[in-house]
């Protein structure tokens, strides 16, 4: 395993890289420690909107020039916004590194905020697309059920009301506060020299944001009791999430959590995939998921199924969650889950993009940067009892909110009552 190098510039930005022998590519990522969690309700979605606008032009490059340069480099350029971070990332041939850094640094540090209104329409179309995609939208409803009015409960993409009205001045002001030097990490993996990389950034960070930063994050808050949430849409399937509070990213139980996820619904041999899809054919998509934040987390299960299968799907889900939470974690499934995660780790080492993401995400979130060998050792040490104990704390059905999208609220409430009878009574 190659060793990483970490440098902090005099101005506060951090540069972390890992040289990977035998490759001719470099994966780059500018990681910014700000996301939708840092927004007020009146500014919900501006982090994601700014991510879009970084591509519309900078102090030295127009939107078309940015696109043409990366096409000429034979590279890939993209970005993503989450609840706690924003990242602009690329993968390029190693001999094009300086040109790529030149353009990306200008985008991140000196966006021009031009064509705001035309890109506003693009983001509004993206919001409309999510609204028309119930298997995505239901996750936003589930987050609201768990976190309520806290920013973690709001959609990363924002709302049409905010995006329609936010001004160029407000966007530029938010960028200055969010993209502070100490909140920026440049991560790289591939055929890259660390000293040269740090020097390239140091030469190009002039014009970085200065002045006051964003307000301190509000401590995470979860709803005290599980909730029932439903949105009516004329869909062919009911899209349902059973979700509840999870664990923070630095919680030592996260290794047991990864194995729990793999056993419940995170792989093709997982309980829910086998029982609901493979054995009974009652769903095309069924899986478990988890999100980990600075001081909180979320766990859940998703299933999309037709009305005639809704009750049975939820009954099977409840039975499997109850079984695991009750202590029945079989030795064979735990061993298989460990091998599954170990295999994924091994495969990720062959991707410079995966290596870069590991470096950048760990650094920007102040998470210990464990080696793959250390992670495997932690996974191997997890016992069946620890998985069951965590499942009891997080996935016991009486702890879970139920969120859904479908054509009939009464029909959905009837099925949800089988998860937790108190939910329907509380909703009424």
Buried (B, 14 or more C-beta within 10 A) or exposed (E): EEEBBBBBBEBEBBBBBBBBEEBEBBBBBBBBBBBBBBBEEEBBBBBBBBBBBBBBBBEBBBBEEBEEBBEEBEBEBEBBBBBBBBBBBBBBBBEBBEBBBBBBBBBBBBBBBBBBEEBBEBBBEBBEEBBEEBBBBBBBBBBBBBBBEBBBBBBBBBEBEBBEEBEBEBBBBBBBBBBBBEBBBBBBBBBBBBEEBBBBBBEBBEEBBEEEBBEEBEEBBBBEEBBBBBBEBEBEBBBBBBBBBBBBBEBEBBBBBBBBBBBBBBBEBBBBBBBBBEEEEBBEBBBBBBBBBBBBBBBBBBBBBBBEBBBBBBEBBBEBBBBBBEEEBEEEBBEBBBEBBBEEBEEBBEBBBBBBBBBBBBBBBEBEBBEBEEBBEBBEEBEBEBBBBBBBBBBBBBBBBBBBBBBEBEBBBEBBBBBBEEBBEEBE
